[in-house]
Amino acid sequence: MTDEQILKVEALAVRFGERQIFSDVTFHVCRGEFCCLLGPNGAGKSTLLKTLLGFVEPHTGTASVLGLPPGKAGKRVGYVPQLKSFERSFPASVLELIVANLRGAWPITVTAAEREKALKALAQVKGEKLIDRPLAGLSGGETQRAFLARALVTDPEVIFLDEPATGVDASGREDLYDLLHAISADKFLAAVMVTHSPAAIARTAEKIVLIDGTVRAFGPPGELLEGGKLFAMMGLGKSKDPHAVPEEG
């Protein structure tokens, strides 16, 4: 991790009509840093992520990713969406899913070089055996491996992950957290992950942003997790299963 700020957010605000989603959001992420984006349901976490990806226009404020406006850094940015946003019966293979991101268009045929790059990306997530599998036959954990490989195949400098453990069973989650931990240890690749999971945060977080209408807390986990106050602010009491908390739409 370096002091190079590859993600900068200044006084960002998003409105949908008369509804204020969030306002005055300010934080930064440095190269090689793994940032967990937390908050109660409906706080605007996924909307903030989509704004940083260039899918949503801010009402006021500014954001830059790798020194460029959101959505302009191309393949230098990777994205892993929520599983629930993906049609699991889509008739395609893991290879086609990954190569589509590499090529920027859905492949009719796949070259030997593209297959080699897809295999390399799958190796990063220990999923080489999935390459020719149909997406419709994958478990939740296997599907997330495929999408992680899809995001990593372009050798991005920053990766955005939206609740990657949603829809993944308990054993698959542990494997996923191992993969995310490896990303967290990368000194070049930065990551921003929306999550409710204390387990994911414990394995990955080098910085935490708590958003609820605005930024309520920002800093390293050692300062923010003491005494469980942060999870109480998120609405995650000790009696609740953090994996069962539904994500906002």
HUVENFEN-V644250 format. One record per run of one state. SS is the DSSP state (a for helix, b for strand, c for the rest). FROM is the first residue (numbers start at 1). TO is the last residue. If there is no record, write none. Layout:
ss=SS from=FROM to=TO
ss=SS from=FROM to=TO
//
This chain:
ss=c from=1 to=4
ss=b from=5 to=16
ss=c from=17 to=18
ss=b from=19 to=30
ss=c from=31 to=33
ss=b from=34 to=38
ss=c from=39 to=44
ss=a from=45 to=52
ss=c from=53 to=59
ss=b from=60 to=65
ss=c from=66 to=67
ss=b from=68 to=69
ss=c from=70 to=73
ss=a from=74 to=76
ss=b from=77 to=80
ss=c from=81 to=82
ss=a from=83 to=85
ss=c from=86 to=92
ss=b from=93 to=93
ss=a from=94 to=103
ss=c from=104 to=111
ss=a from=112 to=124
ss=c from=125 to=127
ss=a from=128 to=130
ss=c from=131 to=133
ss=b from=134 to=134
ss=a from=135 to=137
ss=c from=138 to=139
ss=a from=140 to=152
ss=c from=153 to=157
ss=b from=158 to=162
ss=c from=163 to=169
ss=a from=170 to=185
ss=c from=186 to=189
ss=b from=190 to=194
ss=c from=195 to=197
ss=a from=198 to=204
ss=c from=205 to=206
ss=b from=207 to=211
ss=c from=212 to=214
ss=b from=215 to=219
ss=c from=220 to=220
ss=a from=221 to=224
ss=c from=225 to=225
ss=a from=226 to=234
ss=c from=235 to=241
ss=a from=242 to=244
ss=c from=245 to=249
//
